[in-house]
Amino acid sequence: MCFAKLFGKKPLRLPHPEEPVNYLYTIENTDIKAVIKEWLAVWQVPEIFHWYWLDVDVQVSIRYDYPAVTFSETREMFIRPEWANPGVLSHENSHISYSLLTQEAKANFEESYKLFKDTSLIKLVTEYNMKKNSAWRDSIIEIHADCYRYLGSQLPDSLKAFYPRLFSSIG
């Protein structure tokens, strides 16, 4: 029997677990606008910022071998059809959000993240991140993106300030 069930505790879970790859999706049948709308709703992106995210050029493409590639400077994203889901979109949009931070704010995010990295939810993200790609362990940009991708609105409030246009307190 599971230890958590034995003592009545619910196991800790990521608020936004990774969606499975869907190989039935193709360039022709993937409704990327519906995926974007789902991401905006499920990740609770404040309506005041919807215009910004709806203006990102998201293209369903097999141009790259990665699930998605984002050019933050031009707000252009290429997402493979089988990976076209709100979680991948949230990760990629977090890269765009990160690019809006000043160098000082990026350094402050890294320092603030260190204060929270041993909390249970952040540790869960880090452990999952390491299983997915151990090279990301020290990549603050990927840590930033995965914290938002897997935690969304359950990010610690002190970290939300480092996600421009994804939370209502900043913009």
Z-matrix of the N, CA and C atoms (Angstrom, degrees):
N
C 1 1.461
C 2 1.523 1 109.69
N 3 1.282 2 114.62 1 144.70
C 4 1.458 3 121.05 2 -179.74
C 5 1.522 4 110.49 3 -66.84
N 6 1.330 5 116.93 4 133.12
C 7 1.458 6 122.56 5 179.55
C 8 1.521 7 111.80 6 -54.35
N 9 1.332 8 116.07 7 -43.56
C 10 1.466 9 120.69 8 -178.16
C 11 1.519 10 110.75 9 -63.10
N 12 1.338 11 117.54 10 -40.04
C 13 1.475 12 120.39 11 179.90
C 14 1.520 13 110.33 12 -69.94
N 15 1.311 14 115.73 13 -37.02
C 16 1.459 15 120.72 14 -178.63
C 17 1.522 16 111.28 15 -59.48
N 18 1.302 17 117.66 16 -38.08
C 19 1.458 18 121.77 17 -178.21
C 20 1.518 19 113.42 18 -104.38
N 21 1.323 20 117.05 19 11.13
C 22 1.459 21 121.13 20 174.89
C 23 1.515 22 115.01 21 75.06
N 24 1.307 23 118.47 22 14.82
C 25 1.461 24 120.88 23 178.36
C 26 1.515 25 109.27 24 -96.85
N 27 1.317 26 114.60 25 139.01
C 28 1.455 27 119.12 26 175.69
C 29 1.522 28 108.66 27 -81.46
N 30 1.338 29 116.69 28 137.29
C 31 1.468 30 117.41 29 176.93
C 32 1.525 31 110.56 30 -65.91
N 33 1.309 32 116.34 31 146.35
C 34 1.452 33 121.51 32 179.68
C 35 1.523 34 109.04 33 -71.11
N 36 1.319 35 116.68 34 130.94
C 37 1.459 36 121.55 35 -179.54
C 38 1.521 37 109.95 36 -130.24
N 39 1.305 38 114.17 37 152.51
C 40 1.454 39 119.44 38 175.16
C 41 1.523 40 109.23 39 -68.88
N 42 1.323 41 118.60 40 133.62
C 43 1.464 42 120.74 41 178.69
C 44 1.527 43 113.19 42 -58.53
N 45 1.327 44 116.67 43 -32.24
C 46 1.467 45 121.34 44 -179.98
C 47 1.530 46 108.87 45 -128.88
N 48 1.351 47 116.77 46 80.26
C 49 1.471 48 118.29 47 -179.39
C 50 1.528 49 111.65 48 -64.99
N 51 1.313 50 115.40 49 160.05
C 52 1.461 51 120.38 50 -177.74
C 53 1.523 52 110.80 51 -66.13
N 54 1.312 53 115.47 52 133.78
C 55 1.452 54 121.37 53 177.22
C 56 1.520 55 109.13 54 -79.39
N 57 1.328 56 117.59 55 146.53
C 58 1.466 57 118.20 56 177.89
C 59 1.526 58 111.11 57 -70.58
N 60 1.316 59 115.37 58 152.94
C 61 1.460 60 121.19 59 174.94
C 62 1.525 61 107.30 60 -65.99
N 63 1.330 62 116.77 61 139.34
C 64 1.464 63 120.80 62 -179.67
C 65 1.529 64 108.60 63 -118.39
N 66 1.321 65 115.25 64 99.31
C 67 1.463 66 119.90 65 -177.01
C 68 1.521 67 113.06 66 -75.85
N 69 1.329 68 117.16 67 -1.74
C 70 1.465 69 119.69 68 174.68
C 71 1.524 70 111.27 69 -80.68
N 72 1.348 71 116.14 70 -17.48
C 73 1.460 72 119.43 71 178.10
C 74 1.531 73 109.67 72 -75.62
N 75 1.305 74 114.97 73 135.93
C 76 1.466 75 121.78 74 176.71
C 77 1.527 76 108.10 75 -126.88
N 78 1.310 77 116.15 76 172.59
C 79 1.465 78 119.51 77 175.77
C 80 1.522 79 109.56 78 -58.63
N 81 1.324 80 116.07 79 -38.92
C 82 1.467 81 120.84 80 -176.26
C 83 1.527 82 113.79 81 -71.49
N 84 1.338 83 117.97 82 -35.64
C 85 1.475 84 118.50 83 -173.22
C 86 1.529 85 114.58 84 -106.01
N 87 1.310 86 118.58 85 6.83
C 88 1.464 87 121.17 86 179.52
C 89 1.525 88 109.71 87 -88.83
N 90 1.324 89 115.12 88 120.38
C 91 1.469 90 121.40 89 179.00
C 92 1.531 91 108.19 90 -94.69
N 93 1.318 92 116.02 91 86.25
C 94 1.467 93 120.52 92 -174.92
C 95 1.523 94 111.78 93 -64.64
N 96 1.323 95 118.14 94 -30.89
C 97 1.471 96 120.34 95 177.83
C 98 1.536 97 110.38 96 -63.77
N 99 1.325 98 116.95 97 -37.61
C 100 1.468 99 120.77 98 177.51
C 101 1.528 100 110.53 99 -67.33
N 102 1.331 101 117.08 100 -38.25
C 103 1.471 102 121.43 101 177.84
C 104 1.526 103 109.80 102 -63.99
N 105 1.328 104 116.73 103 -43.23
C 106 1.467 105 121.10 104 179.21
C 107 1.530 106 109.87 105 -62.46
N 108 1.317 107 116.96 106 -45.75
C 109 1.475 108 120.35 107 179.66
C 110 1.525 109 111.00 108 -62.31
N 111 1.338 110 117.02 109 -38.82
C 112 1.468 111 120.17 110 177.98
C 113 1.527 112 110.41 111 -64.66
N 114 1.342 113 116.49 112 -43.36
C 115 1.465 114 119.56 113 178.00
C 116 1.531 115 110.52 114 -60.06
N 117 1.317 116 117.70 115 -47.58
C 118 1.463 117 120.99 116 -179.38
C 119 1.535 118 111.00 117 -56.35
N 120 1.324 119 116.62 118 -39.50
C 121 1.471 120 121.24 119 -177.98
C 122 1.528 121 111.96 120 -76.64
N 123 1.313 122 117.24 121 -51.24
C 124 1.464 123 120.98 122 -173.81
C 125 1.529 124 111.98 123 -68.91
N 126 1.323 125 117.63 124 -37.32
C 127 1.470 126 121.24 125 178.47
C 128 1.536 127 111.05 126 -86.77
N 129 1.301 128 116.59 127 2.65
C 130 1.468 129 123.20 128 174.89
C 131 1.533 130 112.87 129 54.50
N 132 1.315 131 115.60 130 45.81
C 133 1.458 132 120.10 131 176.29
C 134 1.529 133 107.38 132 -68.80
N 135 1.316 134 118.34 133 125.94
C 136 1.460 135 120.43 134 -178.45
C 137 1.534 136 111.61 135 -56.24
N 138 1.312 137 114.86 136 137.36
C 139 1.468 138 120.66 137 -177.73
C 140 1.518 139 113.24 138 -54.67
N 141 1.313 140 116.64 139 -31.99
C 142 1.461 141 120.55 140 -178.51
C 143 1.536 142 111.69 141 -59.84
N 144 1.336 143 117.52 142 -21.77
C 145 1.463 144 121.74 143 -179.07
C 146 1.522 145 113.47 144 -104.02
N 147 1.318 146 117.97 145 -1.59
C 148 1.470 147 119.57 146 -178.17
C 149 1.515 148 111.39 147 -55.88
N 150 1.317 149 118.86 148 -43.03
C 151 1.464 150 122.09 149 -178.67
C 152 1.518 151 111.13 150 -53.26
N 153 1.337 152 115.74 151 -41.06
C 154 1.463 153 120.86 152 -177.63
C 155 1.529 154 110.64 153 -63.05
N 156 1.334 155 115.55 154 -47.19
C 157 1.458 156 120.19 155 -176.45
C 158 1.525 157 112.21 156 -75.10
N 159 1.321 158 117.03 157 -30.74
C 160 1.465 159 119.77 158 177.10
C 161 1.528 160 111.36 159 -70.60
N 162 1.326 161 116.64 160 -17.78
C 163 1.458 162 121.82 161 -179.89
C 164 1.539 163 113.10 162 -88.64
N 165 1.339 164 117.19 163 -6.10
C 166 1.467 165 120.20 164 176.63
C 167 1.536 166 107.29 165 -69.98
N 168 1.325 167 116.54 166 134.92
C 169 1.468 168 121.84 167 -179.28
C 170 1.532 169 108.78 168 -81.97
N 171 1.332 170 116.60 169 93.23
C 172 1.461 171 122.17 170 -179.77
C 173 1.522 172 108.13 171 -99.08
N 174 1.328 173 114.89 172 120.05
C 175 1.462 174 120.28 173 -178.78
C 176 1.528 175 110.15 174 -117.89
N 177 1.316 176 116.50 175 130.03
C 178 1.461 177 120.99 176 172.87
C 179 1.526 178 105.54 177 -79.09
N 180 1.338 179 115.93 178 121.43
C 181 1.454 180 119.84 179 -170.09
C 182 1.525 181 110.76 180 -154.85
N 183 1.321 182 115.97 181 151.82
C 184 1.468 183 121.21 182 172.67
C 185 1.529 184 110.27 183 -107.87
N 186 1.303 185 115.79 184 20.22
C 187 1.469 186 123.47 185 -176.84
C 188 1.529 187 112.57 186 -62.27
N 189 1.344 188 117.13 187 -33.26
C 190 1.459 189 121.77 188 -177.53
C 191 1.527 190 110.26 189 -117.82
N 192 1.329 191 116.26 190 152.91
C 193 1.464 192 120.92 191 179.22
C 194 1.529 193 112.75 192 -78.14
N 195 1.317 194 117.24 193 -18.80
C 196 1.466 195 121.70 194 -179.23
C 197 1.530 196 110.12 195 -77.39
N 198 1.340 197 117.62 196 158.01
C 199 1.475 198 119.08 197 176.63
C 200 1.530 199 112.26 198 -54.40
N 201 1.337 200 116.29 199 -38.54
C 202 1.464 201 120.35 200 178.62
C 203 1.523 202 108.91 201 -157.65
N 204 1.307 203 114.75 202 153.16
C 205 1.466 204 122.11 203 176.55
C 206 1.523 205 106.70 204 -134.42
N 207 1.320 206 115.59 205 132.42
C 208 1.459 207 120.46 206 -178.68
C 209 1.519 208 110.28 207 -126.04
N 210 1.320 209 114.46 208 135.04
C 211 1.457 210 121.90 209 172.93
C 212 1.528 211 105.72 210 -107.29
N 213 1.320 212 115.09 211 97.47
C 214 1.469 213 120.82 212 -173.42
C 215 1.517 214 113.16 213 -60.32
N 216 1.331 215 116.28 214 -37.67
C 217 1.462 216 120.43 215 -175.90
C 218 1.528 217 111.64 216 -61.20
N 219 1.334 218 115.99 217 -37.89
C 220 1.466 219 120.51 218 -178.13
C 221 1.528 220 112.50 219 -101.89
N 222 1.334 221 115.67 220 -1.88
C 223 1.475 222 122.13 221 -178.12
C 224 1.535 223 110.25 222 54.19
N 225 1.322 224 113.86 223 48.79
C 226 1.455 225 121.75 224 179.24
C 227 1.534 226 108.28 225 -118.35
N 228 1.333 227 115.88 226 132.95
C 229 1.454 228 121.06 227 -176.66
C 230 1.525 229 109.43 228 -132.46
N 231 1.333 230 114.81 229 138.06
C 232 1.456 231 121.78 230 174.37
C 233 1.523 232 106.54 231 -117.82
N 234 1.308 233 117.50 232 122.88
C 235 1.458 234 121.96 233 -177.63
C 236 1.529 235 108.88 234 -125.99
N 237 1.310 236 115.52 235 130.66
C 238 1.459 237 119.84 236 179.27
C 239 1.531 238 108.56 237 -69.02
N 240 1.329 239 117.96 238 143.63
C 241 1.467 240 119.83 239 -175.65
C 242 1.527 241 113.50 240 -58.18
N 243 1.312 242 117.79 241 -40.09
C 244 1.471 243 120.27 242 -178.07
C 245 1.527 244 112.44 243 -68.03
N 246 1.320 245 116.76 244 -17.56
C 247 1.469 246 122.71 245 179.80
C 248 1.529 247 111.90 246 -106.11
N 249 1.310 248 117.99 247 7.21
C 250 1.470 249 120.93 248 -177.34
C 251 1.526 250 109.38 249 -75.24
N 252 1.316 251 115.21 250 90.46
C 253 1.466 252 121.27 251 178.49
C 254 1.525 253 109.04 252 -146.52
N 255 1.314 254 116.92 253 163.42
C 256 1.475 255 120.14 254 -176.17
C 257 1.533 256 114.43 255 -59.71
N 258 1.332 257 117.84 256 -31.94
C 259 1.457 258 120.03 257 -179.59
C 260 1.520 259 112.84 258 -66.37
N 261 1.330 260 116.44 259 -46.64
C 262 1.463 261 120.11 260 178.04
C 263 1.527 262 109.29 261 -64.17
N 264 1.321 263 116.21 262 -41.69
C 265 1.464 264 120.67 263 178.35
C 266 1.533 265 110.97 264 -60.57
N 267 1.335 266 117.08 265 -41.82
C 268 1.467 267 119.91 266 179.91
C 269 1.528 268 110.86 267 -64.31
N 270 1.320 269 116.81 268 -40.26
C 271 1.468 270 121.01 269 178.61
C 272 1.531 271 109.99 270 -61.84
N 273 1.316 272 116.01 271 -48.65
C 274 1.466 273 120.12 272 -178.15
C 275 1.528 274 111.63 273 -66.23
N 276 1.321 275 117.26 274 -40.83
C 277 1.470 276 119.99 275 178.40
C 278 1.521 277 111.29 276 -65.91
N 279 1.305 278 116.76 277 -27.95
C 280 1.461 279 119.46 278 175.56
C 281 1.521 280 110.59 279 -65.28
N 282 1.330 281 117.63 280 -33.63
C 283 1.466 282 119.96 281 175.54
C 284 1.530 283 110.38 282 -62.56
N 285 1.321 284 115.90 283 -40.53
C 286 1.466 285 119.45 284 177.85
C 287 1.528 286 109.53 285 -64.52
N 288 1.319 287 116.29 286 -43.87
C 289 1.461 288 120.78 287 178.30
C 290 1.536 289 110.51 288 -59.69
N 291 1.320 290 116.76 289 -44.12
C 292 1.474 291 121.57 290 179.46
C 293 1.526 292 110.74 291 -59.49
N 294 1.322 293 116.34 292 -37.16
C 295 1.473 294 119.61 293 -178.84
C 296 1.524 295 112.47 294 -66.18
N 297 1.327 296 117.02 295 -17.80
C 298 1.463 297 121.09 296 178.81
C 299 1.534 298 112.47 297 -80.72
N 300 1.331 299 116.07 298 -13.58
C 301 1.464 300 120.48 299 -179.92
C 302 1.526 301 110.65 300 -75.81
N 303 1.318 302 115.88 301 145.91
C 304 1.464 303 120.09 302 172.01
C 305 1.529 304 108.01 303 -72.21
N 306 1.324 305 116.56 304 165.80
C 307 1.469 306 119.97 305 176.96
C 308 1.527 307 110.38 306 -59.73
N 309 1.318 308 116.29 307 -38.32
C 310 1.469 309 120.43 308 178.45
C 311 1.531 310 110.43 309 -63.79
N 312 1.329 311 116.85 310 -42.85
C 313 1.465 312 120.48 311 179.75
C 314 1.528 313 110.90 312 -66.10
N 315 1.331 314 117.34 313 -35.86
C 316 1.470 315 120.24 314 177.19
C 317 1.524 316 110.47 315 -63.64
N 318 1.321 317 116.59 316 -42.31
C 319 1.466 318 120.75 317 177.02
C 320 1.526 319 110.45 318 -65.01
N 321 1.327 320 116.78 319 -39.28
C 322 1.472 321 120.91 320 178.09
C 323 1.525 322 111.18 321 -66.15
N 324 1.354 323 117.24 322 -36.56
C 325 1.467 324 119.22 323 176.14
C 326 1.523 325 109.81 324 -61.04
N 327 1.307 326 116.47 325 -46.13
C 328 1.465 327 120.05 326 -178.69
C 329 1.526 328 110.86 327 -59.79
N 330 1.322 329 117.27 328 -43.11
C 331 1.466 330 120.60 329 177.81
C 332 1.533 331 111.25 330 -65.81
N 333 1.309 332 117.24 331 -42.54
C 334 1.470 333 121.10 332 179.49
C 335 1.522 334 110.86 333 -66.16
N 336 1.328 335 116.28 334 -40.42
C 337 1.463 336 120.57 335 178.52
C 338 1.530 337 110.19 336 -58.52
N 339 1.318 338 117.28 337 -40.68
C 340 1.469 339 121.19 338 -179.58
C 341 1.525 340 111.45 339 -58.94
N 342 1.330 341 117.14 340 -31.69
C 343 1.469 342 120.88 341 179.02
C 344 1.532 343 111.75 342 -70.39
N 345 1.325 344 116.71 343 -24.91
C 346 1.465 345 121.23 344 -175.67
C 347 1.523 346 113.75 345 -107.95
N 348 1.322 347 117.88 346 -7.53
C 349 1.463 348 119.70 347 -170.53
C 350 1.524 349 113.95 348 -63.07
N 351 1.327 350 118.03 349 -18.63
C 352 1.460 351 120.33 350 179.08
C 353 1.528 352 113.41 351 -98.48
N 354 1.338 353 117.10 352 4.74
C 355 1.466 354 118.96 353 175.34
C 356 1.527 355 108.12 354 -75.31
N 357 1.315 356 117.03 355 155.56
C 358 1.461 357 121.08 356 -170.52
C 359 1.528 358 113.78 357 -59.31
N 360 1.331 359 118.65 358 -44.73
C 361 1.463 360 119.66 359 -178.60
C 362 1.522 361 111.98 360 -68.99
N 363 1.320 362 117.45 361 -42.47
C 364 1.468 363 120.25 362 179.53
C 365 1.530 364 109.64 363 -65.91
N 366 1.325 365 117.91 364 -38.97
C 367 1.461 366 120.71 365 176.93
C 368 1.530 367 110.42 366 -62.00
N 369 1.313 368 116.44 367 -38.16
C 370 1.462 369 120.70 368 178.31
C 371 1.532 370 110.60 369 -62.55
N 372 1.328 371 116.67 370 -42.83
C 373 1.467 372 121.02 371 176.83
C 374 1.526 373 109.75 372 -62.67
N 375 1.327 374 116.89 373 -47.00
C 376 1.463 375 121.48 374 -177.86
C 377 1.526 376 111.03 375 -61.70
N 378 1.337 377 116.82 376 -43.51
C 379 1.459 378 120.31 377 179.57
C 380 1.524 379 110.42 378 -63.72
N 381 1.312 380 116.54 379 -42.89
C 382 1.462 381 120.15 380 178.72
C 383 1.526 382 110.00 381 -64.95
N 384 1.325 383 115.77 382 -43.02
C 385 1.459 384 122.48 383 179.72
C 386 1.530 385 109.94 384 -57.97
N 387 1.323 386 117.30 385 -43.42
C 388 1.461 387 122.41 386 -178.78
C 389 1.525 388 111.19 387 -64.94
N 390 1.331 389 117.35 388 -39.97
C 391 1.463 390 120.36 389 178.65
C 392 1.522 391 110.35 390 -65.15
N 393 1.318 392 115.55 391 -36.36
C 394 1.455 393 121.14 392 -177.47
C 395 1.527 394 111.11 393 -70.97
N 396 1.330 395 116.10 394 -44.74
C 397 1.455 396 120.06 395 -176.09
C 398 1.524 397 108.09 396 -162.32
N 399 1.316 398 116.80 397 100.87
C 400 1.466 399 120.29 398 -175.33
C 401 1.529 400 112.70 399 -63.29
N 402 1.325 401 117.84 400 -22.28
C 403 1.469 402 120.38 401 178.45
C 404 1.523 403 111.67 402 -65.96
N 405 1.327 404 117.23 403 -20.05
C 406 1.461 405 121.32 404 -178.46
C 407 1.520 406 112.68 405 -80.17
N 408 1.308 407 117.27 406 -8.25
C 409 1.464 408 121.21 407 -175.56
C 410 1.526 409 112.49 408 -51.31
N 411 1.320 410 116.28 409 -39.79
C 412 1.460 411 120.50 410 -176.08
C 413 1.525 412 113.04 411 -106.84
N 414 1.317 413 117.54 412 10.22
C 415 1.466 414 120.46 413 -179.09
C 416 1.525 415 109.19 414 -93.38
N 417 1.309 416 116.21 415 103.65
C 418 1.461 417 120.28 416 -177.10
C 419 1.525 418 111.53 417 -63.29
N 420 1.321 419 117.45 418 -30.00
C 421 1.468 420 120.63 419 177.97
C 422 1.532 421 110.05 420 -66.42
N 423 1.326 422 117.18 421 -42.50
C 424 1.476 423 120.13 422 179.05
C 425 1.529 424 111.02 423 -72.83
N 426 1.314 425 117.01 424 -34.99
C 427 1.472 426 120.24 425 175.54
C 428 1.529 427 109.09 426 -62.39
N 429 1.325 428 116.56 427 -46.02
C 430 1.465 429 121.97 428 177.89
C 431 1.528 430 109.95 429 -55.78
N 432 1.331 431 116.23 430 -48.02
C 433 1.465 432 120.94 431 -177.45
C 434 1.522 433 111.74 432 -66.68
N 435 1.327 434 117.40 433 -43.14
C 436 1.466 435 118.95 434 -178.21
C 437 1.523 436 112.71 435 -71.75
N 438 1.323 437 117.73 436 -32.01
C 439 1.475 438 118.79 437 175.81
C 440 1.529 439 109.79 438 -59.60
N 441 1.322 440 116.25 439 -45.29
C 442 1.469 441 119.22 440 178.40
C 443 1.525 442 110.90 441 -69.19
N 444 1.316 443 116.88 442 -43.51
C 445 1.456 444 121.38 443 -176.73
C 446 1.542 445 111.68 444 -58.38
N 447 1.331 446 116.82 445 -46.93
C 448 1.463 447 120.15 446 -174.92
C 449 1.525 448 114.21 447 -90.43
N 450 1.334 449 118.31 448 -23.29
C 451 1.467 450 120.52 449 -176.54
C 452 1.523 451 113.60 450 -106.11
N 453 1.325 452 117.83 451 -31.64
C 454 1.456 453 120.67 452 -179.45
C 455 1.517 454 111.21 453 52.67
N 456 1.304 455 117.10 454 -128.62
C 457 1.463 456 121.84 455 -175.89
C 458 1.528 457 113.05 456 -67.81
N 459 1.333 458 118.17 457 -9.25
C 460 1.464 459 120.23 458 178.10
C 461 1.537 460 112.68 459 -89.76
N 462 1.312 461 116.38 460 7.90
C 463 1.466 462 119.64 461 170.95
C 464 1.524 463 108.90 462 -57.77
N 465 1.310 464 118.40 463 146.42
C 466 1.469 465 118.64 464 173.44
C 467 1.534 466 109.42 465 -56.34
N 468 1.319 467 116.57 466 138.48
C 469 1.463 468 121.00 467 -177.40
C 470 1.522 469 112.74 468 -54.11
N 471 1.310 470 116.93 469 -35.94
C 472 1.472 471 120.04 470 -179.28
C 473 1.519 472 112.84 471 -65.27
N 474 1.318 473 117.87 472 -22.80
C 475 1.462 474 120.50 473 179.09
C 476 1.525 475 112.35 474 -89.92
N 477 1.305 476 117.85 475 -20.94
C 478 1.469 477 121.29 476 -176.79
C 479 1.529 478 112.38 477 -59.94
N 480 1.305 479 117.21 478 -28.53
C 481 1.468 480 120.50 479 179.87
C 482 1.525 481 111.72 480 -63.26
N 483 1.328 482 117.29 481 -16.71
C 484 1.461 483 121.49 482 -178.35
C 485 1.535 484 112.45 483 -96.78
N 486 1.321 485 115.42 484 18.98
C 487 1.459 486 121.54 485 179.10
C 488 1.535 487 109.06 486 -128.70
N 489 1.341 488 116.48 487 71.24
C 490 1.462 489 119.74 488 -178.05
C 491 1.535 490 112.54 489 -56.22
N 492 1.318 491 114.02 490 137.01
C 493 1.460 492 124.71 491 177.02
C 494 1.528 493 114.41 492 67.19
N 495 1.336 494 115.59 493 14.64
C 496 1.466 495 119.57 494 175.21
C 497 1.527 496 111.20 495 -113.83
N 498 1.333 497 117.21 496 -18.21
C 499 1.456 498 122.18 497 177.61
C 500 1.516 499 109.74 498 -130.18
N 501 1.319 500 116.94 499 153.14
C 502 1.467 501 120.58 500 -172.21
C 503 1.525 502 113.94 501 -70.96
N 504 1.316 503 118.17 502 -22.43
C 505 1.470 504 119.44 503 -174.37
C 506 1.528 505 113.09 504 -75.20
N 507 1.310 506 116.47 505 -9.84
C 508 1.457 507 119.86 506 -176.28
C 509 1.520 508 109.67 507 -137.77
N 510 1.300 509 118.31 508 169.93
C 511 1.450 510 118.04 509 178.57
C 512 1.474 511 112.68 510 -175.52
